[in-house]
Amino acid sequence: MKFLIFGTGEYYNRYKIWFGREDILALIDNSKEKQGRYIDGIRVVAPEDAVQYVFDAVVILSFYVKAMKSQLMDLGVDEDKIYHFFELRGLRAYLKPKRERHFYGAQEKGDGKVLLLNHDLTLGGPALALYHAAQVLIKNGYRAVYGSMMDGPLRNILLDEGIPVVVDENLALETMEEVEWIGGYSLIICNTMNFHVFLSERDKKVPVVWWLHDALFFYDGVRREVMRSICRENMRVWSVGAIPEKAVKTFRPDFHVEDLLYGVEDQNNQINQLCQTGQAERSVDSKLRFMTIGYIEYRKGQDILLEAIKGMEPDLRRRAEFFFVGQNISLMAKGLIEASGAIPEIVVAGPVGREEINSLLEQTDILVCPSREDPMPTVAVEAMMHSVPCLISDSIGTVKYIRDKIDGMIFQSENAEQLKEILECCVRGWFRIGRVDKNAQNKKELEKMGKNARKIYERYFSMETFERRFMSLVEGIRF
């Protein structure tokens, strides 16, 4: 079978292992910078050039499946020839054989333990949330094993704490009934909607929890018939707030969904120690510092923030600085860098690690989350943990816990004009420029707002709160 692969980024690197080099005719990418180059010895071509090949299937290795599929169909590709990485199980006969499984400190049978499954072992929000769940289980006397579709840096952290790890890349293609080594576990917790295919055929005698973190955007590649095949018997569904619940109920309105927010470890003690040694001192300049942290992509809305900044009164903008932190190699990131080049107050940085995020937040006055859709961004919780007020769009799940101008600030999603007005208002209040209206935030008011934000963290997102809620849900399951 001859394939065209659409996408050369993160998900290409995750799923390319399943394709033989000789079976890939070309890689497709919309980036003109990549077109004509070779990746893994395979030529990268534009979509309009790719459709000239004689191929059997196009496989989309990206979550932007809706736009990419539409683009292909506009170029005349038959819909039946287009697959998403969620559909690779249907192509197994044409893919590489099963991958070797790796057991790190774990036995090949569950032996009564709790198995926690995530789609990767990165240090992203869902993976860390499940790691904290494993810690809580062990603290409360349970035996736990962490399993993943993909290896990553979290593996060594888990092993250092004595938590066994299983890395099985076959989980991306197999159902629960097909995974031999899962036998013997007393409870299985599946993290994120990436496990919908895995759950479509399962042993109903084993209690299963499906903990969802995902907005509707991530369901674009999901087939409704697969979602309908997931049996509710002996399965609990948990959600990180209202947005993941709404997303899954678009496919399965019959699901009963229970709320479980993640917990974030308190870094205040570590930061206080760094401050005492002078390693994490805040900037002493006079500018008001805004920070946005996250993958630079359409869903995260950094373009909305850029438009708001560009519209600010120049004198006010000069009194502030705006940091865009996150991967800076996507098409949108490159466009943002180019569009912001004439604005010296904007700094576009690359990705940073979790420790660096804590350091950045200690030097931040206001965190901005301009997302068009975002269930419960970890960075907003981390900001509140550091007593940094958040300026967020009303399409973010965190908005449920924030009172406007008391615990943080809220603007209407995609309303760059309203966001601009709030940015200007903050600067005016910070420097007491001219007439300061009642909505302006001066230094003392922002400090008070930050303290209120810290209370949100303590009440809803602290590890103590998470442990109480998580264990109450686990102990309500018969296993």
N, C-alpha and C positions, 0 to 999 in steps of 0.2 A: 504494500500500500504506500502511495506517495503522498507526503504531507507538505503543506505550507504552514509555517508557524507564524502567527500574528502576535508580535510582542517580543521585545528583547531585553526587558528589564528584570525586576525582582522575580516575577513569576515564571519567566523563561528559565532563569537560573534554578528555580525550584523543581520544575517539571521536565526539563530537557533530558533528565536521566532515563526517561521512558522511551526515548526515540533513538533509533539507530541513525547514525550520521548518513548512511547511504539512502535512508528513506525520506530525508528532508530535502526538498527541491530548493527552497529558499526561505529566508526569514523576512518577515514584513514589518516595516516600521514607518510611521509618519514623519519621523525626524529626518530632515534633509541632510543633517550632519552625519547620520548613520548610513544613509542610503549609498550604496556603492562600496561600502566597507565590508570586511569579512569578520564574522564572530564565530569562533569555534570552527573556522574553516568553511563557513557557510555564508554565501553572499546575502547582504541585506538589500532589499528592493522596496520600492514604493508600492502601495496597494494596486494602483492601476497597471503596474508592470507585472505584479505577481499573478494576476488573473489570466495572463497570457500563457502561463504554464499549463501543462496537462497534468492535473492533480486529482486525487481521490477525496481529500478532505483538507479543510483549513481548521487548525486548532488555535483558538484564542487563549493565550496565556497572559491574561490581564483581567482585573475586575471591571474594566471599562468595556464590558462585553456588549452592552446595548448599543453604544455608539459605533463600536468596531463592526458588529454584526450588520448594522444598518448600512455602514459604509461599503461593506462587501456586497450586500444585496443590491445596492445602487449601482455597483459595477457589474452586476449580472450573475453573481454567484448564487447557486441554488441553496436555499435555506437548509435543505437536508444534508448538505456537504459541510456545514459549519458546526463546529463543536467547541465547547468550553472545557476548561480543565476539570470542572465538576463532572463532565461526561466521559472522562477517559476510561472508566470501567467498561463502557460499551465498545471500546476499541482495543480491549486487552489482547485479543487474538493477533493484533498487528503491532503490538508494542514489545519492548524487551521483557525477558522473563522476570520473575519475582526477584526482589532485592533481598540481600541477606539482612536478617534482623540482628540487632546488637543488644545484649543484655549486660548492663553495667550494675553489678551488685544485686541483680534481680534473678530469680529463678524463672524457668520457662513455664511454670504454672503458678496461679495466683495464690493458692493455699490460704484462702480466707481474707486476703488483704483488700484494701480499697484501691482501685486503679483510677488515676486521674489522667485524662487524655487531652492533649492540646495539639494544634496543628504545627507548632514549631517550638524551638527552644531558644528563641531570641529573648531580648530583655524588654519586649513590648508589653503593653498593658495587660492583655488577656493572659499571656504566659506567666507574668508575675502574679496576677490575681490567683491563678491556679496553684502556683508555688506557695503562696501564703495559705491557701486552703490545705495543702499538704502539711505545712508546718503546724497548723491548728489541729489537724487530725492526729498527728503524732503526739503533740502536746497533751491531747485528751485520751491517749492510750490506744489509738488505732494504729494499725500497720498500713503504710501507704506506699504505692509505687507510682512514679510519674512516667507516662508514655507520650511519645510524640511521633508525628509523621516526618520530622526533620530535625537534624542535629543542630546544636548551637551553643553559645556561651553559657546558657543557663544550666547545661548539664553538669559542669564542674561545680557550680554553686550548690546544686542539689546533692551531688555526691559528697561534697565537703561536709554537708549536714547529715550524712548517712541516709539520704533518701535514694533508694534504688531507681534506676532509669532504664527504660526500654526505648530504643529508637527503631521504628519500623516504618520505612518509607512506603510499604505496601498498604498502609492504612488509608492512603490517599485514593486507592482504587477498590479496596475490599469492603464488604459488609461485615458486620459483627459476626454473623454465622460462619464466615469464611476464615476468620482469624483464629488459628488453632491455639495459640499461646494464651488467649484470654480466659480459657477454662480455669475455674477454681476461684476467681475473684468474687467477693461477696457483694460488692457495690462498684458500679462504674460511673464516673462523672465525666461527661464529654463536654468540652469547652468550645464554644462558638458554633456557628451554623456550618462550618466546614465539615462537620460530622453528620450532615443530613443523609448522605449516601450510606455511610457506615451504619446508621440507625435504621435504614429502610428494611433490613432483614436482620433480625436479632433473636437471641434466646430470651423469651419473655419471662423465664423463671428467675433471671438475674435482674435485680432492681437497677434501673438506670436513671441518672440525672442528666438533663441537657441544660447547661448554663449558657445563656445567650448574651452576647455583648454587642451584637451587630445591628447596624441601621439597614433600612430597606435597600440601599444602594448595593449591598453585598449579596443580595439575592437575585441580581439580574441574570446570573447564569444558571439559576436553579430551575429544574423541570417540576412543574406542579404535580405530575403524577408520582414523582419520587417523594415529594413532601406528603402527598395523600397516603402513601403506603406506610408511613411511620405509624406504628401502633402505639396507642396511649397506654396500653396495659402495663402495669408495673413500671411506669416511667413518670418522673417529675420534671417539670420545666421551670427553670429559674431565669430571671431576667435582671440585667443591670439597668433598672429604671424603665420608664414608659416607652422609650423609642425602640429598643429591641423587642419588647412585648408587642407593640403595634406592628412591627415588621413581620414577626412570625405569624401573627394572627391574620395577616393579609393572605397567607396560604392555609393556615389551620385555625380558623376562628373557634374551633371546638376545644382548643388547648386551654387547660387551666394553668395560668402562669403565676408563680410566686416571685416576690421581689427579693433580690439579693444584691446589694451593692458590694463592690470590692472594698478591701481595706488597703491603706497606704501606710507604710512604716514611717513613724515620726523621725524626721532627720534633725529636729531642732537642737538636740544635745550635741550632735556632731558639728553642726554649723556654729554653735556657740563656742565650741572649742577652737574651731578655725579662726573665729573672730578674735579670740583672746591672743592667738599667736600671730595675728595680722595676715593670715592667708586668705581670708574671705571678706576683706573690708569693702564697704560700699563705695561707689564712685563719689568723689568729693566735688565733681563739677556741678554747675547750677542747672543743668538741663533736666527736664522731666523725662524719665526713661520708660518707654513702652516696649513690651516684649511680646512677640508671638512665636510659639514653639510648636512645630509639627511638620509632618510631611507636606511639602509644597505641592498642592494639587487642587483641582477645581472644587472638590467637596469641602476642603478646609477653608476656602474663601479668602485666601491671602490677597487675591486680586481686588476684592471689595475693600479691604483695608488700604491697599495701595491707592485706589481711587479716592478714598476719603482723605488720605494724607495729601495727595496732589491738590485737592480742593481747598485745603486749609489756607487761611491768611498767612502770607509769607513770614510776617514778623512773629506770629505765634508758632509757626512750624520751626523757625530757627531756634526757639527756646526749648525744643523737645528733641528727642532722638528715638528712632524706631528700629528695633532689631527683629529681623526675620531669621529664625533659627530652624534648620531642617535640611533635608537633602536638597541639593541645589543643581541637580543634573537633569531633571525632567524637562519636557518642553515648556511647561508652565513656569518652572523655576527660572529657566533661561530667559523666558519672556519677561518675567518680573525683574530680573537683574538688569536687562536692557532698558526697560521702561523706567526704572528707578535711578538710572545712572546720573541723571541731571539733578537729583535731589540728595545733597550731601548729608542730610539728616537720617537717611536710610542706610542701614548696614544689612546686607544679605550674607549670612554666615552659613556654613555647612552643618551637617549633623553633629550632634554631641552625645556623649554617654550620660547615663543617669546621674552620676556624681557631678558632672559638669552642669547639668540642669539645675541641681540644687544650688550650686555656686552662682549661676546666672540669676536665679530667682531671688537670691539674697541681695542682688544688685539691681533689682527691678522695682519700679514704683507702681506700675499697672501692667497686668497681663491681659493681652487682647486675644480673644478666641472668636474669629469672625466666621466660623463654619456655616455652611449652608445646611449641613446635617451632621450631627455628631452625638452619639448616644450619651457618653459620660467621659469626656477626655481626662485622662490621668493628670495631664499637666495642670489643668484647672484646680484639681484637688491638691496637687503639690504646691501650687501657688498659695492657696488658702492655708495650707499647713504652715507656710512661711509668713503668714499674715500679709500677703500681697493681695489687694483687691483685684477682682476680675471684671473686665469689660467684655461681655459675651452677647452673642446673638440669641434671639429667642427660639431658635431651632435646635439648641443644644440641650441635652437632657439635664445638665447641671442647673439650668434656669429654674427648675422646680424648687431648689433650695435657697435661691438668692432673692432677697428683697431689694428692689431697685433703689439705689442711692443710700442703702443702709448696710447691706452685706457686700455689695458690688454694684455694677451698672449694666443695664440691659438695653440693647437696641434691636430694632426690627431686622430680621434676617434679610440680607441683600440690599438694605437701605444705606447706601454709602453716604448719602447726604446727612442722614440722622447720625451716623457714626462720626462723620466729620464734625458736626456740631458738638458732640460729646467730647471729642478730642480737644477741640478749641476751648470748650468750657473748662476742662481739666487744667489746661495750660493757663488760662486766665486766672482761675482760682489759685493755682500753685504760686503764681507770681504777683497776685493781686493787681492785675492790669486793668485800669479803667473801671468801668462799672461792673461789679461782680454780682451776677444774678444769684438767686437762691439755689440754683442747681449746680453752681460751680463748686469744685472740690479743692479746698486749700490743703496745705500740708497736714494740718491737724485733723481735718475731716477725713482725709485719705488714710491717715494712721488709725483713726477710729474705725473706719470701714474695714481696714485690714484686720483689726482685732476681732471684729464681728465675723469676718470671713474665717478666721481661725476657729471660732466656735462652731461653724458649720462643719469644718473638718473633724473636730473632736466629737461632735454629735452623730455624724452620719458615716464618716469614712476612716475613723481611727481603727487600728487593729483590734482594740478592745471591743468596739462596736461590731466589727465584722465577725469576730470570734463568737460573740453571743448569738448573733443572728444565724450564722452558718451552722453552728452546733445545734441550735434549736430545730433547724430544717433537717439536718442529718439524723438527729435522734428521733425524728418523726417518721423515718423510713424503716420498714421492717426488713432486716437483713441479718 
